[in-house]
Amino acid sequence: MRTALTIAGSDSSGGAGIQADIKTMISNGVYAMSAITALTAQNTTGVTGIMEATPEFLADQLDNIFTDIYPDAVKIGMVSSSALIEKIADKLQEYQAENIVVDPVMVATSGAKLISDEAIGTLKKRLLPIASVLTPNIPEAEVLSGMKIETADDMIKAAAAIGEKYSCAVLCKGGHQLNDANDLLWREGDYKWFQGKRINNPNTHGTGCTLSSAIASNLAKGFDLDTSVERAKKYISGALAAMLDLGKGSGPMDHGFAIKNEFTLSHDEITAEASVFTNDESGVSSKQAASVTAESEFSTVKLTPDKEAK
């Protein structure tokens, strides 16, 4: 089985951070591991407390992971201090990690900075140059490129500037009233647009975490970057379209929308199915067969001659 590691903070409400990453990775068919950078006390209405891990403890987590179950891909989310960023970069280089997806969480939708200028500087110096792909939103891409982004052409120019500076691919995410659901992938001097359909769902907590984790999962399974982005966008669209509605604020998505089997059914659902569906000759009901198809679409592993599925 392919493996993936998320390095990020914990979200006690389960919609973003480590929790969203693990749900996404499992739903996309990889074994998920985590190194926690901070504990947060939060729910769908806001954050009330943060307890940051020490650099030494974060290093201990990473040592234990890499020396036992080596990850096929790594996703990095919000890291708020320079000391933690330095430690992550040191360990990823020490263990020669591959398929590193960095979600450079720096700026809120409102435009407010979420981490200090010092931490942003360390992120640029140590972490971005070792990334395989960055996934900034519009405000973050503006910080990284040093330019204002107001048009689709600006997105292309900004992504190119970031990619050339840090020698990595860049997925500049639309939204923020610009190219709403369309994302731009720049890599190796070329770019490609990934068109998306806007889903009218106010519950979008954790979308950035989910997208980057889905990309990492697909890279871990052997898909190329373009295919990984395409599959990740399709997955997040399905999670949003499931229209889960929990909490009093901006709620989470349904990360497990494609996982439907005998273990996920409630008692009432099992009773209802028994009266509607009949087993075919193979012993699998028509609804179970459809569920297997939906689940396998996102958990499929890309087989290559030099890397067989584990």
LORO-788884 format. One record per residue (C-alpha): y, z, x. Coordinates in pm, whole numbers, padded with zeros to 5 digits, always signed. Example, Ala and Ser with C-alpha at 12.3 -4.5 7.8 and 13.67 -1.06 7.14 Angstrom:
2
-00450+00780+01230 -00106+00714+01367 
% end
This chain:
310
+00000+00000+00000 +00345-00087+00126 +00588+00201+00185 +00963+00262+00156 +01195+00545+00257 +01515+00651+00088 +01775+00852+00279 +02025+00985+00029 +02142+01282-00175 +01960+01447-00463 +02090+01401-00819 +01976+01692-01034 +02020+01482-01350 +01772+01225-01218 +01984+00916-01278 +02102+00833-00927 +02039+00927-00565 +01695+01018-00440 +01553+01047-00790 +01663+00698-00896 +01540+00556-00565 +01192+00706-00599 +01157+00590-00961 +01269+00242-00861 +01032+00222-00565 +00732+00335-00769 +00821+00088-01045 +00841-00188-00784 +00498-00115-00642 +00562+00072-00317 +00487+00425-00197 +00817+00617-00191 +00929+00876+00064 +01260+01060+00094 +01486+01232+00344 +01749+01432+00158 +02103+01441+00296 +02247+01674+00031 +02167+01864-00287 +02403+01814-00578 +02452+02002-00903 +02540+01730-01150 +02468+01573-01485 +02589+01267-01674 +02939+01417-01711 +03010+01494-01347 +02933+01679-01024 +02993+02054-00999 +02849+02135-00657 +02724+01988-00329 +02513+02150-00057 +02480+01929+00248 +02172+01930+00471 +02223+02012+00838 +02183+01728+01089 +01892+01918+01245 +01703+01949+00917 +01764+01583+00831 +01628+01488+01174 +01322+01704+01110 +01257+01520+00781 +01286+01180+00949 +01059+01281+01239 +00790+01393+00997 +00811+01070+00799 +00815+00820+01083 +00539+00989+01285 +00298+00995+00993 +00359+00736+00719 +00576+00468+00875 +00807+00303+00618 +00804-00075+00574 +01166-00058+00455 +01450+00196+00450 +01727+00239+00194 +02032+00449+00285 +02263+00579+00016 +02557+00817+00022 +02596+01015+00346 +02916+01215+00350 +02954+01343+00708 +02979+01185+01051 +02716+01420+01196 +02455+01312+00940 +02537+00943+00989 +02500+00982+01366 +02162+01151+01322 +02034+00882+01086 +02139+00604+01322 +01978+00782+01618 +01645+00825+01440 +01630+00474+01295 +01688+00331+01641 +01441+00572+01800 +01165+00465+01562 +01273+00099+01551 +01299+00093+01172 +01303-00246+01000 +01430-00381+00668 +01723-00138+00653 +01924-00164+00330 +02255+00022+00339 +02442+00096+00019 +02779+00191+00177 +02888+00442-00085 +03250+00510+00008 +03474+00435-00288 +03448+00529-00655 +03507+00281-00936 +03853+00436-00974 +03930+00344-00613 +03917+00703-00486 +03746+00759-00151 +03420+00953-00171 +03383+01025+00202 +03634+01103+00477 +03803+00845+00697 +03614+00993+00993 +03279+00940+00817 +03378+00584+00724 +03458+00518+01089 +03119+00652+01200 +02945+00450+00930 +03110+00133+01059 +03035+00213+01423 +02678+00343+01405 +02501+00252+01081 +02629-00086+00964 +02543-00271+01288 +02173-00177+01255 +02146-00272+00887 +01951-00572+00761 +02170-00602+00453 +02469-00416+00308 +02530-00386-00067 +02901-00303-00115 +03081-00317-00447 +03427-00475-00464 +03630-00166-00356 +03384-00097-00072 +03394-00459+00042 +03773-00434+00051 +03753-00131+00281 +03497-00296+00510 +03672-00634+00527 +04030-00505+00529 +04133-00757+00264 +04213-00754-00107 +03947-00917-00327 +04083-01078-00642 +03884-01402-00678 +03536-01543-00620 +03665-01713-00305 +03790-01375-00184 +03438-01236-00230 +03301-01513-00008 +03565-01456+00260 +03520-01079+00256 +03140-01098+00272 +03163-01342+00563 +03408-01118+00748 +03181-00814+00701 +02864-01000+00793 +03012-01154+01105 +03159-00823+01220 +02841-00621+01176 +02583-00898+01233 +02399-00841+00906 +02357-00991+00561 +02597-00879+00287 +02536-00862-00088 +02884-00833-00237 +02831-00702-00588 +03042-00829-00876 +03182-00606-01145 +03511-00418-01140 +03647-00694-01368 +03555-00963-01112 +03249-01188-01152 +03112-00913-01368 +02736-00954-01329 +02737-01215-01051 +02660-01110-00694 +02723-01299-00370 +02473-01291-00084 +02611-01394+00257 +02367-01433+00545 +02367-01627+00872 +02683-01824+00797 +02577-01934+00450 +02605-01783+00103 +02436-01791-00234 +02548-01676-00577 +02309-01478-00795 +02414-01520-01155 +02362-01231-01391 +02398-01166-01761 +02628-00885-01863 +02439-00623-02061 +02653-00420-02297 +02521-00078-02202 +02763+00207-02116 +02483+00402-01947 +02507+00269-01592 +02464+00585-01386 +02278+00498-01067 +02297+00118-01081 +02398+00087-00715 +02118+00316-00599 +01868+00131-00814 +01964-00217-00696 +01953-00129-00325 +01621+00053-00365 +01471-00242-00550 +01582-00476-00270 +01426-00243-00011 +01103-00228-00213 +01072-00604-00222 +01151-00641+00147 +00877-00384+00212 +00635-00601+00014 +00704-00902+00234 +00948-01103+00024 +01239-01273+00199 +01591-01147+00137 +01690-01408-00123 +01376-01343-00326 +01414-00967-00288 +01768-00981-00428 +01661-01206-00715 +01372-00977-00809 +01590-00667-00776 +01855-00811-01008 +01590-00901-01263 +01450-00547-01243 +01787-00376-01290 +01867-00606-01583 +01545-00495-01749 +01623-00128-01683 +01968-00169-01843 +01839-00380-02133 +01593-00104-02226 +01902+00078-02359 +01797+00431-02271 +02054+00674-02413 +02043+01023-02262 +02314+01277-02187 +02672+01332-02297 +02834+01104-02038 +02740+00782-01859 +02365+00819-01876 +02076+00688-01666 +01880+00366-01702 +01513+00340-01793 +01362+00288-01448 +01010+00283-01589 +01075+00024-01860 +00800-00205-01726 +00539+00068-01683 +00349+00096-02009 -00012+00208-02011 -00246+00466-02160 -00082+00747-01960 +00276+00676-02067 +00204+00664-02442 +00292+00957-02665 +00046+01091-02921 +00232+00915-03203 +00227+00582-03013 -00147+00605-02950 -00208+00679-03316 +00010+00387-03423 -00157+00146-03181 -00503+00243-03300 -00414+00122-03648 -00249-00204-03537 -00427-00336-03230 -00795-00411-03190 -00976-00458-02859 -01082-00804-02753 -01415-00880-02581 -01282-00749-02248 -01203-00411-02401 -00829-00447-02344 -00597-00448-02642 -00337-00722-02676 -00056-00474-02617 -00226-00328-02309 -00265-00679-02168 +00105-00746-02219 +00186-00415-02050 -00022-00503-01747 +00167-00832-01717 +00506-00658-01740 +00411-00397-01482 +00264-00640-01229 +00572-00864-01235 +00771-00608-01036 +00487-00450-00836 +00360-00779-00690 +00321-00789-00313 +00413-01099-00114 +00115-01187+00105 +00184-01353+00438 -00066-01475+00700 +00049-01220+00958 +00080-00923+00726 -00190-00856+00472 -00141-00611+00190 -00238-00259+00281 
% end
